[in-house]
Amino acid sequence: MSHLDEVIARVDAAVEESVITHMNELLVELSEDTELTREDRYAQQQRLRNTIAHHGKQHKEEAEARHEHLTQGGSIL
């Protein structure tokens, strides 16, 4: 298995796990990975960034939906 394949597998696992801290740590680690080409490193970092951004948006939407549900009729139930 090539180094790129190993990195892709790690990124896949981090995305599947969906833990922001782990994805951020992997982003930093990839920044310092000299075995990858610039393009390969960027592609894998971009996958992580997109997942992090989507996670934040989803969390915000869930919080807004919860707030809306709790404040039906104008007051917290």
Residue pairs with C-beta under 8 A, 6 or more apart in sequence:
1 9
3 35
3 36
4 36
4 40
7 30
7 33
7 36
7 40
7 44
8 44
10 26
11 26
11 44
11 47
11 48
14 22
14 23
14 26
14 48
14 51
15 23
15 47
15 48
15 51
18 51
18 55
20 52
20 55
23 48
23 51
23 52
24 52
26 48
27 45
27 48
27 49
30 36
30 41
30 44
30 45
30 48
31 41
31 45
33 41
36 44
70 76
70 77
71 77
